[in-house]
Amino acid sequence: MKLYSLFLGVFLLFGNFAQAQLNSTAHDQEIESLINKMTIEEKVGQMTQITLDVITKGDDIYSSYEPFELDQDSLNKALIDHHIGSVLNTANNRALTPQKWYSLISQIQETALKDRLEIPVIYGVDMIHGATYTVGATMFPQQIGQAATRNRDLVKKGAEITAYETRASSISWNFSPVLDLGMDPRFPRIWESFGEDPYLISELGVEMIDGYEGENNDLSNPEHVASSLKHFLGYHAATSGKDRTPSYIPTSALREYHLPSFKAAVEAGAHTIMINSGIINGIPVHANKNLLTGLLKEELNFKGLVVTDWADIENLHRRDRIAKDNKEAVMMAINAGIDMSMVPYKYEVFYNSLVELVKEGKVKEERIDDAVRRILRVKFALNLFEHPTTNPKDYPDFGSKDFENAAYNTAAESITLLKNEENILPLKKNAKILVTGPNANNMRTLNGAWTYSWQGEKTPEYAQDYNTILEALQQKGKKKNVTYVPGVSYKMDGKYYEQAPDQLEKAVLEAKKADVVILCLGENTYTEKPGDLNDLYLNGHQVELAQKVAATGTPVILVLNEGRPRIISKIEPKMKAVVQTYLPGNFGGDALADILFGEVNPSGKLPYTYPRYPNATIGYIHKPSEEQKKAEGVYNYEADYNPQYRFGDGLSYTTFKYSDLKINTTEIGAGEKLQVSVKVTNTGDRKGKEVVELYTSDLYASKITPDVKRLRRFTKIELAPGASKTLDFTISTDDLKYADQNGKSILEAGEFKIMIKDLEESFFVKED
């Protein structure tokens, strides 16, 4: 195949309107004036972020609902003596009411404004599926469930509501969205991502940013928050599958798979970015100048604020041992391109070290000025100098019914029907049902971590007014016909994986009496290092429960409620139906019950590949050798690509027929576009929503062996019974490029395929 065109740098940006707003703002003169007035100590203070626990008082802050107060002496020391520029997190890892947030942040800002230059603090929290640290806020499905909706409008709406309720909590900076490639089912944070496809992540990531920041990135609007892109770059690609462990990522893979979502988000004008806590090719990302300055700030032209993750400058010394002491770690990170350090505790060490490094000439003051300029730019954009806090009384829609309906709709469209033998679903209202399993009567597992607390363990304190799966089924069906036996229960004060049989034999006896068993299995809540695992199989106690209730002969509907796809191949053949709920939020129980009883037609699609075995975790983006047909001769072998369910799988209670796939030409040249159309018909007897996905395949590539197929476009439609719709897509030659081993973007002449469902059309890219 002849090289058609070679582009230097796959993602060189020339800027769009949103990013231009970051490049040049109405506050430039004020920012430069402030920087000229600041001492080195004041500048370094702006680059320092502390956790709220550092400025609270009291030995026992854990016993009551709103259990703590700020310590004014600690506040003065941090914000006036050390000029600290940012605070994050919640004391005691606990959700607070909007009024408590207002009281706390008002006191923080009042103290900050007593400092010489009166620069307000920027406060940040992980509000990742709603205002997750605020009592009474609206909880949406976690990002992996939002990806399953394939509904751009729902994702944007959820982010708008989250921004509104976050500002109702007096907080202006949200550490979201996660744009990491959720490619490894072992990883403990896959559920925080939009799944395993770069295009899907890019599209939904931009929608979330537009929801948080507004389509024009107008952070002065008091209903908008500054977003933070996480975690630049390649965070989920840990070779071990465990959090914050090393990755080995070739340049081609980094550019082809991991970078596109961040590129799209930078173009969308996102104001801040958080850095990968791990190590790529032996170099901790927090010390990698090529990535942080060369790629992010220079090539991508990112003008926003670059913040570390938790204690990650300290980790360069303590954990990664690339720096001989904390001072050298500070030098490495700041020179690499870090603008703000999430210290989060011993802030004097970072502060004093950086001041000394500047005075010693080991960190240039120009680098400090650049960092402070980026920080002040975000603070001015948020209008914090005029309005350092927002008051919950100005947010009357907080926790409103409309917001709750949006969360319910997102949950309903996320839930994915993966199997439905003999159309056992939907259920009849008068069916005698046994509900069993550790996730059946559990609000904690419906929400996942980052819900009212870091690991989600405090959720039961705050979510009592919502329905578990059991409670929702009791309300939708005839309560007298719904029996509950846990069968297996989690140890709620233990590790996420700790569980034990709980009336298991009684569950088996009740299964014999029932018309159908709703078996609710999955995981307890976890995130980050506490969520690492050693065995991808579903827990053995849950497998035993499934096998025993299935052996009764009563049909079993498996409901999965899990953050990652735990392997179910030992029990899946015995299940009549399989429903994946992911982590659907406070309204997940209601949405699931409506789907099981047929009031809602399921429309979710898998955002990842569901593996069948622990050593068969190949994603949908893979090479031909990973599913090759049997070879001939003495070396007679074949590759076994055998997922339990495939990326994009998801059934409906109706059926859809695809026909009339057409392309406007069979040849295109560089810079030209291909027009594609396809007709979709609802051939069933009820209204339904369908996700239409368009894939391309490059049959041969000269530099890097091509992927079998790649998602290039998707849309979601709703059709009445018998109705048809013709959909139009446009593909450009930019979609057909790939990154070579040096990271250069390549477009080559040759044959390509368009694939929609089971339809295919071939076309050619012409030679130059």
N, C-alpha and C positions, 0 to 999 in steps of 0.2 A: 504493500500500500504506500503510495507516494505521500510524502509530507506536503500538506496543503498550506498551512499557515502556522507560523510560530509567534507566540506573543510573549514578550518579556514580562514575567510577573503575572501570575494568574489573576490576581485581584487588585490591580492598581486602580485606585479610585480617583475620580476627578471631582467628586463632591456633588451633592444634591442640595436642594433647598434646606432640608432639615439639618444636615451637617453644617451647612453654611451658617446657620443660626448659631451653632456652637463656635464657629471660627471667629465670627465678628459679632459682638453684642452691643446693645445700647449702653452697657455699663463698663465698657473698656477703659474709659478715662478714669472712672471712679476706682476701678480695680488697680490700675497702674499707680494712681495717687496713693492708695492704701499701701501697696507694696513698697513704694518709696519711703513711706513713713515708718515701716515696720523694722524692728530690730531682728537679728537672727533668731533670738529666743522666741519672739512673737510669730515668726514664720514657721519655725519648727513646731510650735504649739498647734498651729493650724493643721499641720500634717499628722497630728496625733489623735487617735480615736481610743476611747476607754469604754469599758463596760459599766453599766449602771451600778452594779454591785460595789464598785470602787467608791462611790459617793453616797452610799446609804449607811444607815446606822442601826444598831440594835443587834443583840446576839441571837435572838429568836425571832426571825422574820418570816417563819414558815407556818405559823399556827392559824392565821386567820385569812379571810378572803382578800383583804387589801392590807398586807401585813407590815408595811415598812414606811419609813420616812427618809427623806434625804438628810444627809449630815451637812450642815452649812459650812462647817470648818473644812470638811473634805472638798466641798464644792469650791470654796474660795481658793484652796490650795491648787486644785486642778485647773479651774477656769480663769482665775485671776493671776495667781503666781506662775502658772505654767501655760496659760493662754490656750488651753485645750480646745480644739476646733470641732470635735465630734464625739457623740455618745451613741451607744447602741445597746440593744437587748433589753431584757426585763429582769428586774431583781427577783430572785427566787424562781426564775424560770417559770413565770406564772402570768396568765392573762389578767389584764386590768380593765376596769370600766373606762369608758371614754372620759368621764369626769376625773377619775384618778390620773389618767394620762395627762389631761389638761393641767391639773394641779402640779404634777411633777415637772413637766416640760416648761411650764410657765416659770417655775422656780429656777430651773436650769438657765433659761434664757435671761431672766432678770439678773442672775449672777453674772452671766457672760457679758451682758451689756454694761456692767460696772467696770470692766477692764478698760484700759486706756483708749483703745481704738473702737470699742463698742461693736465687736464683730459677733454676730449670733452663732450659736452652735447649730450644726446639722445633725438631726437625730435619725438613726436608721434601724430598721427591724425587718426580719424575714417574714413578710406578709405574703406567703407564696400561694395560698389557695383561698384567698379572702383575707380579711384583717385578722390573721390567725392568733394574734396576741391580745385581742380585744373582746371582752365579754359582750355577748349579744350580737356580734358581727355575723355576717353571712358567710358560711363555709361552702365553697365550691368543690367539685372533684379536684383531686390533685392533677398536676399537669399531664400525667400519662393518660388519665381518663379524658381530659379535655382534648388530647390528641386523638383519642378514639372517636370523638364526635365528628371529626373532620369538618367541623362547622366553624368557619372563620368568625362569623357574627357572634356566636356564643362565646368564643374565647375573648374577643374584644369586649363584649358586654361584661363578662366576668371581671376583666381587668379594670374597666371603668368603675364598677361597683366597689372593687377592692380599693382603688385609689380614693374614692369618695369616703369610704369608711375608715381608711387609714388617716386621711386628713381630719376626719371627725375625731380621731384619736390624737390629734395634735402632732402627728408624725408626717414628715415630708419626703422621706427617702426609703424606698422599698428594695430590699435585696432580692430582686426577681426581675426578669424570668431566668430560668435555667435553660441554656442553649447547648448544653453538652449532648453529644451523640450517645443515646442510650443503647449501646450496641452489645452489652454483655449482661446476660440475665443473672449473673452471680453478683453484680455490683449492688451495694446497698442503697444507692440513690437513683436507680433507673426510673423509679416512679416519680421523681422530681423533674424528669425530662419529658420531652414530647416524643420520645421513641427513637427508633434506629435509622430514620431516613433524613439526610441533610435538607432536602427540599421541604419536607413536611415541617421540620423544626424551624427552618427559615421563615416559611409562610406564617406559621402560628406565632412565632416569636415576634414578628413585626406587628401582628394584630395585638399582641399583649402589650407591646411598647406603646402602640397608638392608644390603647385603652388607658394605660397608666399616665402617659405624658400628654395625651391629646394628639390629634393628627398633625398639628403644627408644632408639637413639642413646646407648648406654651405653659411652662411651669409656674408662671405667675398666677394662673387660674387656681384658686384655692381648692378645686376638686381634683387637681392633678398632683402626682408625685414624681420624683425623679426615679427612674428605673435603674437597675444595676444588672448588667449582663454577667451571667455566671456559667462556667468558671473558665476563664481564658487561660489555657487552651488544652484540649485533649484530656480533661479530667477523668472522664468515665472509662478511659481506655487502659486502666491499670492491668498489667499483664497477669497479676495474681487474681484479679477480680475483687480485690479488697481495697477499701477506701484508703487514699493517700499512700499508695504504694507505687513503685516505679512503672513507667510506661516506656515502651520502645515503639516509636511511631516514625516510619519513613517519611521523608519530606513529601513524597507524592500523596501518601495517605493523609497527612496533616492538612495539606492544601485541598485535596479532593473531597474529604469527608467531614473533617472537623472545623474547618475555617468558614465554609459558606454561611452558616447561621450567624456567626459573629460579624461577618462582612455585611450581611443584610441588615443586621441590627445597628451597626455603626452608620450605615447609609440612612437608616430610619431616624437617626438623630438621638439615639439613647445617650443620656448624660453621664453615666458612670459605668464602670466595669470592675468586676472582682476577679482575682487571679487564682488559677489552679493551684491547690495546695500540694500537688504531687511533683514528680520528677519525670522529665522526658529525656530519654536517651542519656541518662546519667546526670543531667543538670536540673536542679530545682528551678521550677518556672519563675519563682520569685527572685531569682538571681540571673535570669536569662535575658540579657540585654538585646539579643537578636530578636527574641519574641516580643518583649515589652516595648522596646523603643523602635527597633528596626521594622518589625512587622506591624505592630499595632499603631504606634504613634506616627511613624513616617510613611510606611506603605499604605496603610488603611486611613491615615490622616485623622486618627481619633484625637479630638481636642478636649475630651471630657476628663473626668476624674478617675484615676486608677487606684483602687483600694486593695489591700491585702485581704486574705481570709484570716481566720482566728489565729493569732500568735505566729503567723508564718514567717515573719522576719526572725524572730527568736528561734524558730525551728531550723533555720539555716545553720545555726550553731548546735543547738541542743539535740535535734533529731537527725538532720541530714549531714552534719559534720563537714560542711564545706567551708565553714568559717571557724576560726580558732577561738573566737569569743563573740559576745553579743555586739560589741562595737564594730567588728569587722563585718558581721552579718548586716548591720544597718548600712554600712558603706556599700556593700554589694547590692542590696536591694534598691536603695535610693538611686545609685548610679545606673542600675539596670532599667529604671523607669517607674518605680513605685512612687505614688504621690501621697498616699495616706496609709499609715500603719494601724491596723486593727490590733492594738498592742496585746491584750486588752487590759491587763492588770498593772504590771510594774512599769507604768508609763515614764517614770523618772529615768529608767535605764535607756529607753529609746530616745527620750528628749535630750538628756545630757550627752549621750553618745553622738547624736547628730549635730548638736551645737559644737561639740569639740571637733568633729570631723570637718565641719565648714571652716572653723578657725585654723585648723591644721592644713587646709587646702586639699584634703582628700575627697571632699565633695564640694563641687563648685557652687558658688552662690547662685549662678545662673540656673542650675538644676533645681535649687530650692525655690527660686522665683517662679520657674515654670510650674512646679507642683502647686505652689500657693495660688498662682493665677488660675489654675484649673479648679481648685477648691472654691475660690471666691466666685468664679464664674457660675458654678452650680448654686451657690448661696444667693447670689444676686438673681439668677434665673427664677429661683423659688420665691423671690420677694421676701426673704427672711429679714432683710434689713428694715423693711417697712412693717412687716407683720411676722415677727419671729415665732408666733404660734397661731394655731387655729382653735376655735372654740366649738365644742360639740353642739352647743345650742344653735349654731348656724347650719347644722346638717340634719334637718328634720326627717329625711328619708332613711337615716341609719336603721338597719335591721327591718326595713319595711317589707310588706307583703310582696310588692313588686320585685324587690331584690331576692326574696326567698323563691319566688316563682322562677326567676332566672337561674338560680342554683339548681332547683328541681329540674328544669328543662335541660340543663347541661348534664346532670346525672342521668336523666332518661335517655339522652342521645348518646351517652358514653357507653352504657351497658351493652355488652356484646354477646350475642347468642352464637355459640360455636358449634353446637350439636343439638339436633332435635329429632331423634328417631321416632318414626311413626306419628309425627306431629303431636307428641305428648303435651307440648305447650301450644297454646295457653291452657291453663287449668280451668276446670269447671268450679264455679263458686261453692258448690255443695260437696266438693271432694273432701274426704277425710285425710288430713295431712299430718304427718310427723315432721316437725322441724327439729333438726339436731345439728351438732357441730359447734366448735368453739367460737365461731364468728356469727352465730345465729342471733345472739341477744347482747350485742356489744357495740356501743357507739364509738368506742376507742378504735376498733378495727375498721369501721366504716370510714373514718377520717384519715387515719395514718398519723405519722409524726408531724411536727411543726403545727400542732393544733392545740391551742391553749397552753402548750408547753413544748419543749424541744423534742422529747421522745413521744409526746402524745399521751403520756401516762396520766395526766390530770384531766383528760377529756371527760370522764364520767362526772366530774364536779360541775361541768358547765353545759353539758348537752342533754340534760335530763328531760327537756321539753320536746325532744325529737324522737322519732321512732326507730328502734332497731329493726332488723329484718323480721324478727318474730312479731314485734308489735304491729308492724305495717301489715303483715300477713293476717294477723288476727282482726285487724280493722277491715281489710278488703274482703276476706272470706267470712265464713260463719265461725265465730270465735269458738263455739262449742266443738267444732270439727278440727280445730288446730291444737295439737298436742306438742309439748316441748319437753325434750330431755337433752341435756347438754352433750352427753356421750364422751366428750373430751373438753377440758377447760384449760385456759392459759393460767400460769402463775402470774397474777397481775403485778406483784411486787418483785418479780424476778427478771431474768433476761428475757428478751422477746421470744426466744425459742423454747423456753421452759413451759412444759404442758404435761398433763397427765390424764388418764382415763377418769371420767366423771359420770357414773351410772351408765357405763357403756353397755352392759348386758341388758339393762332396762330399755335402752334405746333400741336394741335388737328386738326385744319383745314387742315394743310399741310399733316397730316397723311392720311386723307381721299383721297388725290390726289395721294398718293405714292403707288408703288407696294409692298414696304416693308419698315419697320421702323427699323433703327439701333438705339437702345435706350441705351445710355452710362451712366450708373449709378455707384454709389460707394461712395467713400470718398474723401475729400480733404486731404492734407498731415498733418502728425502729428508724433510725437514719444515721448516716455517717459511720464512724468506726464501730459503734455498738451494734450496727446492723450487718457486720461481716458474717459470712457463713462458710461452713466447710462441706456441706452436703446440699445439693440443689434439689434433691427429692423432697416431696412433701413429707412432713413429720410422720414418723412411724405410727404413732398413736392415731393420727387422723387416717392413715392408710388402713389400719386395722378396723376402725369404725366404718369406713367406706366398704371394705370387703365384707364385713359381717352383715351390714344392713342390706347390701346388694344380694347376699346369699339367701335372704328371706324370700326372694322372688318379687317383692314389691318394687315397682319402678322407682328409680332414684334419679332425682334432678340435682346435679352437682352445681352449687353456687360457689364460685371462687371469689374471695375477697382478700387480695394480696397485693403487695407492692411490686413484686417481680414474679415472673412465671415459674412457680415451683413445679417440678416435674410430677406428672400425674399418670404416666403410662402404665403403672401397675394397677390402676383402678379405672382408667378412662373407658376401656371397652365394656365395662359393666354398667356404665352410666347411660341412661336413656337421653338425657339432655345435659349440656354443659353451658353455663352462663358465667361470663367474666364480668365482675363489677369493678375491678381495680380498687381504687380508694375513692368512693363516690361522694363523700362528704355527709353532712347532716341530713340531707334529703335522699340519700342513697337507698335507705330501706323503703321509703315510699315509692321511689321510682322503680325499684326492683319488683315490689308487689304489683304495681300497675302493669309491668311487663309480664310477669308470671300469670296474671289473671286476664291478660289480653286487652286491657284498657289502653295500653301504649304498645305500638308496634316497634320492636327493637331495630336500631339502625347503626349501632356502633361497629367499628372496624378495628381489628388489631393494629396497634401502632408499633408492634415488635413481632418477631418470630417466636413462637412458643415451642421450645425444644422438647423432644421426646425422651432424650437420654442426657445424662450429665456430660458425656464426652461427645455430644452432637449439638453444639451450640452455634452452628453456622447461621448467620443472619441472611436475610433475603438478598442483601448486597454481597455477592460472593463471585468467585471466579469459576469458569467452566470446569476446571479440574476438580472442583468440589462436588460436582454432580455428573461426572462423565459416565458415558455408557461403557459396557464391558469391552476391554481391550482384546486383541487377538494374539495368538501365539503363546509362547511359553509363559510370558508375564500376563496372565489372564486375570484381570482385576477390574473393579469398577468403584466409583465413588458412591457413597450412600447418603444422599441429601434427604433427610427423613423427619422434618419437623412434625410435631404433634398438630400444630395449626400454623398457617402461613401468615406473614405480614399481609394485612388487608382483608383477612377472613372475617366474616360476620354475616349471619343469616337474618332473615326477616320472616314475618308471618305471611307475607305475600311473595310473589316471584317476579323477577324482572328478566326481560329478554333484550339482548343487545343485537343490533343489526345495522346494516348500511354504513359500515365504516368506510369513510372516503377521505382521500387526500387530494389537494388541488393540483399537485404536480409530483412527478417521480424524481425530479432533480432540483436541487437547490445549490446555490453557491454561497460563499462567505458573506455574511451580513444579510442574507435573505431569510424569509420566513416560510414555514410550512403550515398551511391551514388544514385542520383535521376536524371532521364531523362524525358523529355517531348517533344513532337513534336508540333510545331506551324506552321500553314499553312495560307497563305494569300488567302482567298476565295473570295476576291473582284476583282474589275477590275482596280485597280491602286496601285502603289507602296505605302507602308506605313511603319511607324515605330511603334513597339509595345513594351511596357514594360511588361516583364514577372516577376511576383512576386511569390515567394515561401513562404508559411506560415506554421507554425507548431501549433499544439494544443496538450496540455497536458490534457488528459481526467480527471485525478484525481491527486490531490496532497495532502499530509497529513498535511503540515505545514501552507500553505497559499492557499486560494482558487485560482485555476488557472485562467489565462486570457482565454477568448474564443479563441483567436488566436494571433499569433505574427509573424511579418515579419522577415524572416531569410536570404533571398537572393533576389536579383533582378538583372536584366540585361535588356539592351535595344537593340533590333535588328531591321533591316530593311529588308523587303521582297518584291520582285516583285510579281505581280499578279500570282497566282498559285504556287508560290514557297513555299517550306517547309524548316524548320530547326529544328534539334533535339538539344536541349540544355541540358547540363549536370551541375548538382549542387552537391556539397558535404556538408553534414551536420555532425557536430561532436556532441558528447555528451555534450561538453561545451555549445552548443547552447540550450540545453534542461534543463540546470540548472535554478534555481530561487533562489532569496534571501528570507530567512525566516525572522521572526519578529526581529531577532537579527542581521540581515545583513549577516548571514552566507550563503554561496553558497551551494545549495542542488541539488543533482542528485538522482532521485528516480526511482526505477523499476516500470514498468507499460506500459500501452498502450498510444501511441501517434499517431497523424495523420499528414500526409503531405498533403497540399492543394495548388493546382495551378489552378487558375480560378475556374471552377466548377468540377474539378477532385480531387479525394481523394484516398489516400492509407494509410493503417494502418501498424504500426510496433511496436515492443516492446523493451523496455530497460530491459535487463536481470538482475535478482537478483545477488548480489555478492555471 
